[in-house]
Structure formats: structure tokens, C-alpha cells
Amino acid sequence: MSSPFIARLETAWPENAAKHLLLALALLRGAKPRSACEHFRPVLFPEGKFADPEDLCVLLHDPNDLSLMAEPNADYHLDYADALVRSRNWSGLHELVSRSSNCLAAPTEIGES
């Protein structure tokens, strides 16, 4: 069911991060998690560096466009983790968790030092 969407997206959209993330989501929904990982990884780890949700939000949305109500979130990172689990890519999952844990520290309680 996702094949026509994927084919059109691959041919009609310009190369950018949004295209790769949409392709990754479509492939994941189409039961192709390994292929989805191939599209998630270059966007979430550009040049080998971890793109945290704030970096990704700026990459995907113009911060000066006040008509968008876009906020950083970890949805793409969670979908990538899902694709890694489904494709049994344990080393990729370990990399995602270890790199993201450095950026996503647990909030502290008020008054804690």
C-alpha cells in the first residue's frame, strides 16, 4: 500500500532531510525497517554527529516562519529506534541510545543540587 507513495516521493521530491524522513516513515510502515534505517541515519547522524531534536527542528522548519507551530520532539528518533529494533540492528540501537543519552539528560527536581 505504501509503494506508490514511496515511488512518487523518491522521484518527485528534491533531495533534503524532509524527503529522507518521510521515506523512512513510509518504509517503516511498509514493513521495510532495514530500508527505513538507511534513510533515518543520514538525517539523525549527519557527518557522524548526533542531531538532537532541537537541531532537527531547525533543519526541517524555518525558525523565522511564525505561521508554523513546530516544536522540537523526539518522534523521529523514536521511529528510528523502532526501525532498528524491528531490523534487529542492535549495534545501531546501542549507538542511538548512547549518543542520545548524552543530549537528553533527565530533568532535575526544583531545589536539587
C-alpha positions as CSV (number, residue, x, y, z in Angstrom):
1,M,0.0,0.0,0.0
2,S,2.9,2.4,0.7
3,S,4.7,1.5,-2.6
4,P,3.1,4.2,-4.8
5,F,3.7,6.9,-2.2
6,I,7.3,5.8,-1.8
7,A,7.9,5.7,-5.6
8,R,6.4,9.2,-6.1
9,L,8.4,10.6,-3.1
10,E,11.6,9.2,-4.5
11,T,11.1,10.7,-7.9
12,A,9.3,14.0,-7.4
13,W,10.7,15.4,-4.2
14,P,14.1,17.3,-4.1
15,E,16.9,15.7,-2.0
16,N,16.6,17.1,1.5
17,A,16.2,15.9,5.1
18,A,12.4,16.0,5.0
19,K,12.3,13.7,2.0
20,H,14.5,11.1,3.7
21,L,12.5,11.2,6.9
22,L,9.2,10.8,5.0
23,L,10.7,7.9,3.1
24,A,12.0,6.3,6.3
25,L,8.5,6.6,7.9
26,A,6.8,5.1,4.8
27,L,9.3,2.3,4.6
28,L,8.9,1.5,8.3
29,R,5.1,1.5,7.9
30,G,5.5,-0.7,4.8
31,A,7.4,-3.3,6.8
32,K,10.8,-2.5,5.5
33,P,12.7,-1.5,8.6
34,R,16.2,-2.0,7.3
35,S,15.5,0.3,4.3
36,A,13.9,2.8,6.7
37,C,17.1,2.8,8.8
38,E,19.1,3.7,5.6
39,H,17.0,6.9,5.3
40,F,16.8,7.8,9.0
41,R,20.6,7.5,9.7
42,P,22.0,10.3,7.5
43,V,19.5,12.8,8.8
44,L,19.8,11.8,12.5
45,F,23.6,11.4,12.4
46,P,24.8,14.0,9.8
47,E,28.6,13.6,9.3
48,G,28.6,11.2,12.2
49,K,27.3,13.7,14.8
50,F,24.0,13.2,16.7
51,A,21.3,15.6,15.6
52,D,19.2,16.3,18.8
53,P,15.5,17.2,18.5
54,E,16.3,21.0,18.5
55,D,18.9,20.6,15.7
56,L,16.3,18.6,13.7
57,C,13.6,21.1,14.2
58,V,15.7,23.9,12.9
59,L,16.8,21.7,9.9
60,L,13.2,20.9,9.0
61,H,11.4,24.1,9.8
62,D,12.4,27.7,9.1
63,P,12.7,29.3,12.6
64,N,11.6,32.7,11.1
65,D,8.3,31.3,9.8
66,L,5.9,32.3,12.5
67,S,3.0,30.5,10.7
68,L,4.4,27.2,11.8
69,M,3.8,25.9,15.3
70,A,6.7,23.5,15.2
71,E,8.4,22.4,18.4
72,P,11.3,20.1,18.9
73,N,10.4,16.5,19.7
74,A,12.0,13.1,19.6
75,D,9.4,11.4,17.4
76,Y,11.9,10.7,14.5
77,H,14.4,9.4,17.0
78,L,11.8,7.1,18.4
79,D,10.7,5.9,15.0
80,Y,14.4,5.2,14.1
81,A,14.7,3.2,17.3
82,D,11.6,1.2,16.3
83,A,13.1,0.5,12.9
84,L,16.4,-0.6,14.5
85,V,14.6,-3.0,16.8
86,R,12.4,-4.4,14.0
87,S,15.5,-4.9,11.8
88,R,17.4,-6.4,14.8
89,N,20.2,-3.8,14.4
90,W,21.4,-3.9,17.9
91,S,24.6,-2.1,17.3
92,G,22.7,0.8,15.6
93,L,20.3,0.9,18.6
94,H,23.2,0.9,21.0
95,E,24.7,3.9,19.1
96,L,21.4,5.8,19.1
97,V,20.8,5.2,22.8
98,S,24.4,6.1,23.9
99,R,24.6,9.2,21.8
100,S,21.1,10.4,22.7
101,S,21.6,9.9,26.4
102,N,24.4,12.4,26.3
103,C,22.0,15.0,24.9
104,L,18.8,14.2,26.6
105,A,19.6,14.4,30.3
106,A,16.8,13.7,32.8
107,P,15.2,16.8,34.3
108,T,16.0,17.6,37.9
109,E,13.6,18.5,40.6
110,I,13.4,22.1,41.8
111,G,15.7,22.5,44.7
112,E,18.0,19.6,43.9
113,S,21.7,20.5,43.6
